[in-house]
């Protein structure tokens, strides 16, 4: 009697891949600082970037900012915050970080006064979460804090790719040009002075969006409770698949240095 082995299940080639990197701290120098909108400042740094790697559009580096109140002669206390590597140019040896000015914490205070010649200490990325591009279409949803990652993803999508993008900012003055070769439908959602971190606006925009047919990857990043609620909505109402859905809390109301990820 002969027996045949059961067929081996094939891994989904469109599942994201985690890649770990060797990490270390780097002392970099500010080369330029530019206010892009009333709520976003772009800082370009250079220096010790040999071996720096960022393969995923929503990678994050840890930036370290000095806290006041240290005793004279003592080591300054540092506050670490996560930020997206907006653009790394290995030939030029430069790294661009966009700062969303959504609170009065140490990162916002530092970015508001950043000038060429100042130093900035960074660590990471510890790894990359690489999301393939060969879906029928892509859904990107986020608030101001997600704008650097969304802009980077749109730049990386190939010609012919389709994307639906929903971005919440305070007002039209906070919108920025988003370059892409993809066929992208971009909708800006305005708070118009209402508090950030409320779910209603993005939830309503998602329900009103004309979502294409076919397999899609959904990526969400915003206030933590909002990201969790939007993920639930995507799975319940939009036909999103859990393995093709990534929701991250880039910040949490009333907390500092938060990066939550919601998955099954």
Secondary structure as a PSIPRED ss2 file (coil, helix, strand):
# PSIPRED VFORMAT (PSIPRED V4.0)

   1 X C   1.000  0.000  0.000
   2 X C   1.000  0.000  0.000
   3 X C   1.000  0.000  0.000
   4 X C   1.000  0.000  0.000
   5 X C   1.000  0.000  0.000
   6 X C   1.000  0.000  0.000
   7 X C   1.000  0.000  0.000
   8 X C   1.000  0.000  0.000
   9 X C   1.000  0.000  0.000
  10 X C   1.000  0.000  0.000
  11 X C   1.000  0.000  0.000
  12 X C   1.000  0.000  0.000
  13 X C   1.000  0.000  0.000
  14 X C   1.000  0.000  0.000
  15 X C   1.000  0.000  0.000
  16 X C   1.000  0.000  0.000
  17 X E   0.000  0.000  1.000
  18 X E   0.000  0.000  1.000
  19 X E   0.000  0.000  1.000
  20 X E   0.000  0.000  1.000
  21 X C   1.000  0.000  0.000
  22 X C   1.000  0.000  0.000
  23 X C   1.000  0.000  0.000
  24 X C   1.000  0.000  0.000
  25 X E   0.000  0.000  1.000
  26 X E   0.000  0.000  1.000
  27 X E   0.000  0.000  1.000
  28 X E   0.000  0.000  1.000
  29 X E   0.000  0.000  1.000
  30 X E   0.000  0.000  1.000
  31 X E   0.000  0.000  1.000
  32 X E   0.000  0.000  1.000
  33 X E   0.000  0.000  1.000
  34 X E   0.000  0.000  1.000
  35 X E   0.000  0.000  1.000
  36 X E   0.000  0.000  1.000
  37 X E   0.000  0.000  1.000
  38 X C   1.000  0.000  0.000
  39 X C   1.000  0.000  0.000
  40 X E   0.000  0.000  1.000
  41 X E   0.000  0.000  1.000
  42 X E   0.000  0.000  1.000
  43 X E   0.000  0.000  1.000
  44 X E   0.000  0.000  1.000
  45 X E   0.000  0.000  1.000
  46 X E   0.000  0.000  1.000
  47 X E   0.000  0.000  1.000
  48 X C   1.000  0.000  0.000
  49 X C   1.000  0.000  0.000
  50 X C   1.000  0.000  0.000
  51 X C   1.000  0.000  0.000
  52 X C   1.000  0.000  0.000
  53 X C   1.000  0.000  0.000
  54 X C   1.000  0.000  0.000
  55 X C   1.000  0.000  0.000
  56 X C   1.000  0.000  0.000
  57 X C   1.000  0.000  0.000
  58 X C   1.000  0.000  0.000
  59 X C   1.000  0.000  0.000
  60 X C   1.000  0.000  0.000
  61 X E   0.000  0.000  1.000
  62 X E   0.000  0.000  1.000
  63 X E   0.000  0.000  1.000
  64 X E   0.000  0.000  1.000
  65 X E   0.000  0.000  1.000
  66 X E   0.000  0.000  1.000
  67 X C   1.000  0.000  0.000
  68 X C   1.000  0.000  0.000
  69 X C   1.000  0.000  0.000
  70 X C   1.000  0.000  0.000
  71 X C   1.000  0.000  0.000
  72 X C   1.000  0.000  0.000
  73 X C   1.000  0.000  0.000
  74 X C   1.000  0.000  0.000
  75 X C   1.000  0.000  0.000
  76 X C   1.000  0.000  0.000
  77 X C   1.000  0.000  0.000
  78 X E   0.000  0.000  1.000
  79 X E   0.000  0.000  1.000
  80 X E   0.000  0.000  1.000
  81 X E   0.000  0.000  1.000
  82 X E   0.000  0.000  1.000
  83 X E   0.000  0.000  1.000
  84 X C   1.000  0.000  0.000
  85 X E   0.000  0.000  1.000
  86 X E   0.000  0.000  1.000
  87 X E   0.000  0.000  1.000
  88 X E   0.000  0.000  1.000
  89 X E   0.000  0.000  1.000
  90 X C   1.000  0.000  0.000
  91 X C   1.000  0.000  0.000
  92 X C   1.000  0.000  0.000
  93 X C   1.000  0.000  0.000
  94 X E   0.000  0.000  1.000
  95 X E   0.000  0.000  1.000
  96 X E   0.000  0.000  1.000
  97 X E   0.000  0.000  1.000
  98 X E   0.000  0.000  1.000
  99 X E   0.000  0.000  1.000
 100 X E   0.000  0.000  1.000
 101 X C   1.000  0.000  0.000
 102 X C   1.000  0.000  0.000
 103 X C   1.000  0.000  0.000
 104 X C   1.000  0.000  0.000
 105 X C   1.000  0.000  0.000
 106 X H   0.000  1.000  0.000
 107 X H   0.000  1.000  0.000
 108 X H   0.000  1.000  0.000
 109 X H   0.000  1.000  0.000
 110 X H   0.000  1.000  0.000
 111 X H   0.000  1.000  0.000
 112 X H   0.000  1.000  0.000
 113 X H   0.000  1.000  0.000
 114 X C   1.000  0.000  0.000
 115 X C   1.000  0.000  0.000
 116 X C   1.000  0.000  0.000
 117 X C   1.000  0.000  0.000
 118 X C   1.000  0.000  0.000
 119 X E   0.000  0.000  1.000
 120 X E   0.000  0.000  1.000
 121 X E   0.000  0.000  1.000
 122 X E   0.000  0.000  1.000
 123 X E   0.000  0.000  1.000
 124 X C   1.000  0.000  0.000
 125 X C   1.000  0.000  0.000
 126 X C   1.000  0.000  0.000
 127 X E   0.000  0.000  1.000
 128 X E   0.000  0.000  1.000
 129 X E   0.000  0.000  1.000
 130 X E   0.000  0.000  1.000
 131 X C   1.000  0.000  0.000
 132 X C   1.000  0.000  0.000
 133 X C   1.000  0.000  0.000
 134 X C   1.000  0.000  0.000
 135 X C   1.000  0.000  0.000
 136 X C   1.000  0.000  0.000
 137 X E   0.000  0.000  1.000
 138 X E   0.000  0.000  1.000
 139 X E   0.000  0.000  1.000
 140 X E   0.000  0.000  1.000
 141 X E   0.000  0.000  1.000
 142 X E   0.000  0.000  1.000
 143 X E   0.000  0.000  1.000
 144 X H   0.000  1.000  0.000
 145 X H   0.000  1.000  0.000
 146 X H   0.000  1.000  0.000
 147 X H   0.000  1.000  0.000
 148 X H   0.000  1.000  0.000
 149 X H   0.000  1.000  0.000
 150 X H   0.000  1.000  0.000
 151 X H   0.000  1.000  0.000
 152 X H   0.000  1.000  0.000
 153 X H   0.000  1.000  0.000
 154 X H   0.000  1.000  0.000
 155 X H   0.000  1.000  0.000
 156 X H   0.000  1.000  0.000
 157 X C   1.000  0.000  0.000
 158 X C   1.000  0.000  0.000
 159 X C   1.000  0.000  0.000
 160 X C   1.000  0.000  0.000
 161 X C   1.000  0.000  0.000
 162 X E   0.000  0.000  1.000
 163 X E   0.000  0.000  1.000
 164 X E   0.000  0.000  1.000
 165 X E   0.000  0.000  1.000
 166 X E   0.000  0.000  1.000
 167 X E   0.000  0.000  1.000
 168 X E   0.000  0.000  1.000
 169 X E   0.000  0.000  1.000
 170 X C   1.000  0.000  0.000
 171 X C   1.000  0.000  0.000
 172 X H   0.000  1.000  0.000
 173 X H   0.000  1.000  0.000
 174 X H   0.000  1.000  0.000
 175 X C   1.000  0.000  0.000
 176 X C   1.000  0.000  0.000
 177 X C   1.000  0.000  0.000
 178 X C   1.000  0.000  0.000
 179 X C   1.000  0.000  0.000
 180 X C   1.000  0.000  0.000
 181 X C   1.000  0.000  0.000
 182 X C   1.000  0.000  0.000
 183 X E   0.000  0.000  1.000
 184 X E   0.000  0.000  1.000
 185 X E   0.000  0.000  1.000
 186 X E   0.000  0.000  1.000
 187 X E   0.000  0.000  1.000
 188 X E   0.000  0.000  1.000
 189 X E   0.000  0.000  1.000
 190 X E   0.000  0.000  1.000
 191 X C   1.000  0.000  0.000
 192 X C   1.000  0.000  0.000
 193 X C   1.000  0.000  0.000
 194 X C   1.000  0.000  0.000
 195 X C   1.000  0.000  0.000
 196 X C   1.000  0.000  0.000
 197 X C   1.000  0.000  0.000
 198 X C   1.000  0.000  0.000
 199 X C   1.000  0.000  0.000
 200 X H   0.000  1.000  0.000
 201 X H   0.000  1.000  0.000
 202 X H   0.000  1.000  0.000
 203 X H   0.000  1.000  0.000
 204 X H   0.000  1.000  0.000
 205 X H   0.000  1.000  0.000
 206 X H   0.000  1.000  0.000
 207 X H   0.000  1.000  0.000
 208 X H   0.000  1.000  0.000
 209 X C   1.000  0.000  0.000
 210 X C   1.000  0.000  0.000
 211 X C   1.000  0.000  0.000
 212 X C   1.000  0.000  0.000
 213 X C   1.000  0.000  0.000
 214 X C   1.000  0.000  0.000
 215 X C   1.000  0.000  0.000
 216 X E   0.000  0.000  1.000
 217 X E   0.000  0.000  1.000
 218 X E   0.000  0.000  1.000
 219 X E   0.000  0.000  1.000
 220 X E   0.000  0.000  1.000
 221 X E   0.000  0.000  1.000
 222 X E   0.000  0.000  1.000
 223 X E   0.000  0.000  1.000
 224 X H   0.000  1.000  0.000
 225 X H   0.000  1.000  0.000
 226 X H   0.000  1.000  0.000
 227 X H   0.000  1.000  0.000
 228 X H   0.000  1.000  0.000
 229 X H   0.000  1.000  0.000
 230 X H   0.000  1.000  0.000
 231 X H   0.000  1.000  0.000
 232 X H   0.000  1.000  0.000
 233 X H   0.000  1.000  0.000
 234 X H   0.000  1.000  0.000
 235 X H   0.000  1.000  0.000
 236 X H   0.000  1.000  0.000
 237 X H   0.000  1.000  0.000
 238 X C   1.000  0.000  0.000
 239 X C   1.000  0.000  0.000
 240 X C   1.000  0.000  0.000
 241 X C   1.000  0.000  0.000
 242 X H   0.000  1.000  0.000
 243 X H   0.000  1.000  0.000
 244 X H   0.000  1.000  0.000
 245 X E   0.000  0.000  1.000
 246 X E   0.000  0.000  1.000
 247 X E   0.000  0.000  1.000
 248 X E   0.000  0.000  1.000
 249 X E   0.000  0.000  1.000
 250 X E   0.000  0.000  1.000
 251 X E   0.000  0.000  1.000
 252 X C   1.000  0.000  0.000
 253 X C   1.000  0.000  0.000
 254 X C   1.000  0.000  0.000
 255 X C   1.000  0.000  0.000
 256 X C   1.000  0.000  0.000
 257 X C   1.000  0.000  0.000
 258 X C   1.000  0.000  0.000
 259 X C   1.000  0.000  0.000
 260 X E   0.000  0.000  1.000
 261 X E   0.000  0.000  1.000
 262 X E   0.000  0.000  1.000
 263 X C   1.000  0.000  0.000
 264 X C   1.000  0.000  0.000
